[in-house]
């Protein structure tokens, strides 16, 4: 007995006796699986799609014929149409333009030739030259204080005032490396998990102590600019000079009647120094300043109630066309917005006083 190979039949038959029988029910189409539904392409209208795979296998064949033991032939896969509406480029020219049509192999650009010497032979490759390590040493011209600690890493020795001839410093020239709880130095191999053991790693280089350092290693002071903002009240002007980490001991602000001098000592050997010719007079005795973490707060006490359009005095050419005055309306108390009488400084009083006839 031979098993029928037609789709959906699954019966056994005798090839000698059943060649002319029509007792094979099969599906000439192909299975269709779409969005959870299963059916046959040949009888999707007769046999409704089902969701269960067992129900799909039990669907009765829609065509009757004789059994067959031949292997079913798979339908050929569709080939891409050569007359596609969107042609694809076959090559690209030297200017980067796409070429459509027959496929032509693009020429391979020649490889750049190796540099040669005068005899025509290939020149040897240039090897990188490393910069020699220059160890920092003490400047003999600089004085050294007794008890000064050595600045080299992992040394920890201090100078006792005796001669430095023949001294020996054992230190690490590299930097500490902390990686995944392992601690060590970049200049040598020992690694430890415990921090105390890391501190006990002996130095890997020997040389002279560095108690002072050379003058070339000392950073020169840099004069920088800082942002300055201000706002005012009727009797005060609040000025903010933004400089992070200013030294409270060295930084200072000097007040004068018509000027202010600010000097801030900032980290990394930076300093802000500027004198402000003020727009109006102030009271130096009641003016104050305070050094904060990110700025210097300055409070200037006005000597009169005039409004300051800026901190500094105006340019002489500009001040000819500018008059700072207070204008009030008819109602309200004296000296406030909308007051019955204006509060003027000496300059505006002189301008509003009647001039003697010439």
DAKA-V72744 format. One record per residue. N is the residue number from 1. RES is the residue in one small letter. PHI is phi in whole degrees, -180 to 180 (none if undefined). Layout:
BEGIN
N;RES;PHI + N;RES;PHI
END
This chain:
BEGIN
1;x;none + 2;x;-122 + 3;x;-82 + 4;x;-70 + 5;x;-96 + 6;x;-73 + 7;x;-69 + 8;x;90 + 9;x;-91 + 10;x;75 + 11;x;-98 + 12;x;-97 + 13;x;-146 + 14;x;-103 + 15;x;-63 + 16;x;-77 + 17;x;-110 + 18;x;-111 + 19;x;-72 + 20;x;-105 + 21;x;-78 + 22;x;-120 + 23;x;-109 + 24;x;-106 + 25;x;-104 + 26;x;-143 + 27;x;-113 + 28;x;-77 + 29;x;-87 + 30;x;-123 + 31;x;-66 + 32;x;-125 + 33;x;-115 + 34;x;-147 + 35;x;52 + 36;x;85 + 37;x;-100 + 38;x;-127 + 39;x;-159 + 40;x;-112 + 41;x;-69 + 42;x;-87 + 43;x;-144 + 44;x;-68 + 45;x;-83 + 46;x;-82 + 47;x;-96 + 48;x;-65 + 49;x;-61 + 50;x;-121 + 51;x;-100 + 52;x;-85 + 53;x;-72 + 54;x;-65 + 55;x;-64 + 56;x;-65 + 57;x;-70 + 58;x;-89 + 59;x;-65 + 60;x;-72 + 61;x;-61 + 62;x;-97 + 63;x;-129 + 64;x;-111 + 65;x;-171 + 66;x;-89 + 67;x;-66 + 68;x;-146 + 69;x;-108 + 70;x;-76 + 71;x;-71 + 72;x;-64 + 73;x;-90 + 74;x;-73 + 75;x;-66 + 76;x;-65 + 77;x;-75 + 78;x;-68 + 79;x;-89 + 80;x;-64 + 81;x;-69 + 82;x;-74 + 83;x;-98 + 84;x;-69 + 85;x;-72 + 86;x;-116 + 87;x;-69 + 88;x;-108 + 89;x;-70 + 90;x;-98 + 91;x;-161 + 92;x;-133 + 93;x;-81 + 94;x;-68 + 95;x;-89 + 96;x;90 + 97;x;-83 + 98;x;-80 + 99;x;-111 + 100;x;-107 + 101;x;138 + 102;x;-66 + 103;x;-76 + 104;x;-122 + 105;x;-66 + 106;x;-76 + 107;x;-65 + 108;x;-84 + 109;x;-65 + 110;x;-68 + 111;x;-74 + 112;x;-65 + 113;x;-76 + 114;x;-72 + 115;x;-64 + 116;x;-122 + 117;x;-91 + 118;x;-66 + 119;x;-86 + 120;x;91 + 121;x;-80 + 122;x;-65 + 123;x;-75 + 124;x;-67 + 125;x;-63 + 126;x;-80 + 127;x;-89 + 128;x;-66 + 129;x;-102 + 130;x;-80 + 131;x;-79 + 132;x;-66 + 133;x;-78 + 134;x;-109 + 135;x;-82 + 136;x;-72 + 137;x;-127 + 138;x;-69 + 139;x;-82 + 140;x;-63 + 141;x;-78 + 142;x;-92 + 143;x;-73 + 144;x;-122 + 145;x;-81 + 146;x;-67 + 147;x;93 + 148;x;-66 + 149;x;-84 + 150;x;-69 + 151;x;-86 + 152;x;-77 + 153;x;-71 + 154;x;71 + 155;x;-88 + 156;x;77 + 157;x;-89 + 158;x;-121 + 159;x;-85 + 160;x;-96 + 161;x;93 + 162;x;-82 + 163;x;-63 + 164;x;-97 + 165;x;-70 + 166;x;76 + 167;x;-69 + 168;x;-138 + 169;x;-115 + 170;x;-106 + 171;x;-149 + 172;x;-110 + 173;x;-79 + 174;x;-87 + 175;x;-121 + 176;x;-67 + 177;x;-126 + 178;x;-115 + 179;x;-142 + 180;x;51 + 181;x;72 + 182;x;-93 + 183;x;-127 + 184;x;-169 + 185;x;-118 + 186;x;-72 + 187;x;-93 + 188;x;-146 + 189;x;-93 + 190;x;-56 + 191;x;-132 + 192;x;-138 + 193;x;-88 + 194;x;-83 + 195;x;-69 + 196;x;-64 + 197;x;-67 + 198;x;-63 + 199;x;-68 + 200;x;-90 + 201;x;-64 + 202;x;-69 + 203;x;-62 + 204;x;-108 + 205;x;-137 + 206;x;-119 + 207;x;-171 + 208;x;-97 + 209;x;-67 + 210;x;-124 + 211;x;-89 + 212;x;-115 + 213;x;96 + 214;x;-81 + 215;x;-69 + 216;x;-71 + 217;x;-82 + 218;x;-80 + 219;x;-76 + 220;x;-80 + 221;x;-69 + 222;x;-113 + 223;x;-88 + 224;x;-124 + 225;x;-106 + 226;x;-123 + 227;x;-74 + 228;x;-125 + 229;x;-123 + 230;x;-156 + 231;x;-145 + 232;x;-137 + 233;x;-117 + 234;x;-56 + 235;x;-125 + 236;x;-142 + 237;x;-124 + 238;x;-99 + 239;x;-116 + 240;x;-119 + 241;x;-108 + 242;x;-86 + 243;x;-149 + 244;x;-80 + 245;x;73 + 246;x;-69 + 247;x;-74 + 248;x;-70 + 249;x;-79 + 250;x;-92 + 251;x;-73 + 252;x;-156 + 253;x;-134 + 254;x;-107 + 255;x;-104 + 256;x;-125 + 257;x;-63 + 258;x;-128 + 259;x;-155 + 260;x;-143 + 261;x;-119 + 262;x;-114 + 263;x;-138 + 264;x;-117 + 265;x;-97 + 266;x;-105 + 267;x;-63 + 268;x;60 + 269;x;56 + 270;x;-113 + 271;x;-144 + 272;x;-109 + 273;x;-140 + 274;x;-156 + 275;x;-108 + 276;x;-114 + 277;x;-73 + 278;x;-75 + 279;x;-68 + 280;x;-136 + 281;x;-72 + 282;x;-130 + 283;x;-101 + 284;x;-62 + 285;x;-74 + 286;x;-103 + 287;x;-78 + 288;x;-135 + 289;x;-146 + 290;x;-145 + 291;x;-90 + 292;x;-107 + 293;x;-68 + 294;x;-117 + 295;x;-163 + 296;x;-115 + 297;x;-95 + 298;x;-121 + 299;x;-118 + 300;x;-97 + 301;x;-88 + 302;x;-67 + 303;x;-85 + 304;x;-144 + 305;x;-96 + 306;x;-68 + 307;x;-90 + 308;x;-98 + 309;x;-72 + 310;x;-154 + 311;x;-75 + 312;x;-90 + 313;x;-67 + 314;x;-73 + 315;x;-61 + 316;x;-56 + 317;x;-67 + 318;x;-74 + 319;x;-68 + 320;x;-64 + 321;x;-104 + 322;x;-130 + 323;x;-130 + 324;x;-88 + 325;x;-145 + 326;x;-107 + 327;x;-118 + 328;x;-126 + 329;x;-95 + 330;x;-82 + 331;x;-107 + 332;x;98 + 333;x;-83 + 334;x;-76 + 335;x;83 + 336;x;-121 + 337;x;-64 + 338;x;84 + 339;x;-75 + 340;x;-77 + 341;x;-131 + 342;x;-89 + 343;x;-107 + 344;x;-114 + 345;x;-83 + 346;x;-63 + 347;x;-65 + 348;x;-72 + 349;x;-63 + 350;x;-67 + 351;x;-73 + 352;x;-87 + 353;x;-71 + 354;x;-64 + 355;x;-85 + 356;x;-67 + 357;x;-64 + 358;x;-92
END
